[in-house]
Amino acid sequence: MTSEFAVELRDVVKKFITPEGAELNAVDHVTMQIKNGEFFSMLGSSGCGKTTSLRMIAGFEWATEGEVYIEGKAMGRTPPFQRRVNTVFQNYALFQHLTVYENVAFGLEMERVGKDDIKRRAGQALEMVQLIGMDRRKPNQLSGGQQQRVALARALVKTPNVLLLDEPLGALDLKLRKEMQLELKALQQRLGITFIYVTHDQEEALTMSDRIAVMSKGKIQQIGVPVEVYERPANKFVADFIGESNFLAGRIESISENEASVFIQDLNAAVIGTPISDGLIKGEAVVVCIRPEKIRISEKGALNQKLFPGKVTNTIYIGADTHVFVDAFGAKLKVWEQNRVSRLDPKSFYMVGQEVWLALMPENTLVLKKD
Amino acid sequence: MLKRLRENKSAQGTLLALPTTLWLFILLVVPLFLTLVISFGRRGIDGNVTFVFDQNHTPFDNYIRLFGYSVTNCHSGQAACFDPLYVNILWRSLALAFNTTTLVILLAYPLAYFIARARPKQRNMYLLMVLIPLWTNFVIRVYAWMILLRKEGSINIVIGWVMRWLNIPFTPLEMLYTPGAVLVGMVYEFLPFMILPIYTSLEKIDPSLYEAAADLGANPLKTFFRVTLPLSMPGVVAGTILVFIPVMGTFIVSDILGGRQVILVGNLIQRQFLDARDPTFGSAASLILMIMTLIVTYFYTRKFGFGEEIVVA
């Protein structure tokens, strides 16, 4: 292997002309380095540029500016059939006129692999995705999950160094999707090949990925391991997109390396938080982000810099958790309480109208730039 | 009574199928039966159809004559001989239908492919261009080809200009009233009936399949032969049926562009009914034409299907 990176995007721009004639940067100066053997996810809502980025790696689209490198080689306008990457398509794109076996053998025939080799390798690929005995069926005789496996086998049989997956589990039902997530992750670890995975499902990305690139409006918002992305979101967008957050607008009163005191208008008080964004300065308007499960709620307390009184406005019991909505001086906060004790008495839960105290711990209170 | 009908599913089915059955019976079964009956008759002295037979006349005379048995066109001294006149006509019709269909496929496929790959806006315009000639009468369109193919026609004029410019002596080509002219006319007339089904089947192919093929290492040529062509075969099959069957029976093109020199089975039938006033022989020829077409279509559809996928899928 010639390069440390399996795939690298350097300052890539992809411009599209909208039907109205306007120019649109579907991918806007994206740079990312995907290491060999990494499970790398591109996460974002539709239109964020994740699929376009993937298609540029596959060769279906060409970058308007910048360059895509695969194994250290600049790809330029190399067509897809000359790139050593393979794709699992969102709608599987199976050849309906061919059997499952013929679908899997297709890529090997294109490489002019010998007949016996094709037979052996296609057999192995079908075994790997547990489709033994299905090889003579047509794709439309298979369930969605099985078709998904055929698409996977068809790409993997080519033994690519990089496998591109475009929302491959999007069409499956939740239970099957969760199974396939773990299966895919196990497969990737066993084969040791690089997976570049496009998804809009944050939970899926967190479950499977070594690293995640969160994208929005064609730009990368943050690249990091799942813990980083969730616990230290780079900006308000990431904090909002991944998981849920309470956002409070405020202004920095004082700031040091590890701590910032932020005056929150709604609370009419200052909270102590951890500065996350770079280059925060005193007097700057910021947002404070607190995850709902990281707010501690209790019935008793006293006013200080970390404890704030509030009134319960609503509670929702959802099984594992109870979501408590609290109004603290007009700041509306959601708090997730884990239901650690099995109980039935409704009075043992927080009641609407009840006075409570919320603890906002500095390490859970993230100070972010306002956009 | 209505209430009882509401509960009787099978009576409902019969009742619903009745109009169609009646229609088919009156318009298809009865005429076919009449044709069959008439084909066993013979032309009477005053041009009527008789079913009176004697030593020299059997009910199968028309069929025997069609397949070459002759008592009139023989060398002197022979009572009966083989006259290939009608067999040749049948064979010529079959060969022409085959050639026309093949040429139409070869011309229509690239056109349909081009239209299917065009941008949506242009695609509609191209389709319109395919369809517009169909708004004009069939006969008029064939006459247009006379103007093009005549000795003093547009094609000869243009070639003449070019030749004069190149200083090559040129005598106008005799194109009209040749088998070639008939073939050109046939191909022209039936091209849209091939373009449209092929276009439909091409247009239905999910573009991501092309990407998948490329992704798996197929260059554009391999993608075409391994993915595009097999997936568009239903369109080719449907188009073939739409073209082959009418070409087998048509007589206008060969009449106008063949100048009565190129006689097809369609012309034979037409002349038996209108000129020779022998509906019995015309009926026999009609039935033989039908049987020939059915046989070819039967073997073809057994091998390739009806192309019904483009309707169903």
HADDOCK unambig.tbl for C-alpha pairs under 7 A between the chains (distance, minus, plus):
assign (segid A and resid 80 and name CA) (segid B and resid 214 and name CA) 5.57 0.50 0.50
assign (segid A and resid 80 and name CA) (segid B and resid 215 and name CA) 5.25 0.50 0.50
assign (segid A and resid 81 and name CA) (segid B and resid 214 and name CA) 4.75 0.50 0.50
assign (segid A and resid 81 and name CA) (segid B and resid 215 and name CA) 5.27 0.50 0.50
assign (segid A and resid 81 and name CA) (segid B and resid 216 and name CA) 6.33 0.50 0.50
assign (segid A and resid 81 and name CA) (segid B and resid 217 and name CA) 3.93 0.50 0.50
assign (segid A and resid 81 and name CA) (segid B and resid 218 and name CA) 5.77 0.50 0.50
assign (segid A and resid 81 and name CA) (segid B and resid 219 and name CA) 6.16 0.50 0.50
assign (segid A and resid 82 and name CA) (segid B and resid 217 and name CA) 6.57 0.50 0.50
assign (segid A and resid 86 and name CA) (segid B and resid 215 and name CA) 5.83 0.50 0.50
assign (segid A and resid 86 and name CA) (segid B and resid 216 and name CA) 6.67 0.50 0.50
assign (segid A and resid 87 and name CA) (segid B and resid 215 and name CA) 6.62 0.50 0.50
assign (segid A and resid 93 and name CA) (segid B and resid 208 and name CA) 5.82 0.50 0.50
assign (segid A and resid 93 and name CA) (segid B and resid 209 and name CA) 5.25 0.50 0.50
assign (segid A and resid 93 and name CA) (segid B and resid 212 and name CA) 6.39 0.50 0.50
assign (segid A and resid 94 and name CA) (segid B and resid 209 and name CA) 6.98 0.50 0.50
assign (segid A and resid 95 and name CA) (segid B and resid 209 and name CA) 6.87 0.50 0.50
assign (segid A and resid 97 and name CA) (segid B and resid 231 and name CA) 6.63 0.50 0.50
assign (segid A and resid 107 and name CA) (segid B and resid 216 and name CA) 4.57 0.50 0.50
assign (segid A and resid 107 and name CA) (segid B and resid 217 and name CA) 6.07 0.50 0.50
assign (segid A and resid 110 and name CA) (segid B and resid 217 and name CA) 5.62 0.50 0.50
assign (segid A and resid 110 and name CA) (segid B and resid 218 and name CA) 5.68 0.50 0.50
assign (segid A and resid 111 and name CA) (segid B and resid 217 and name CA) 6.84 0.50 0.50
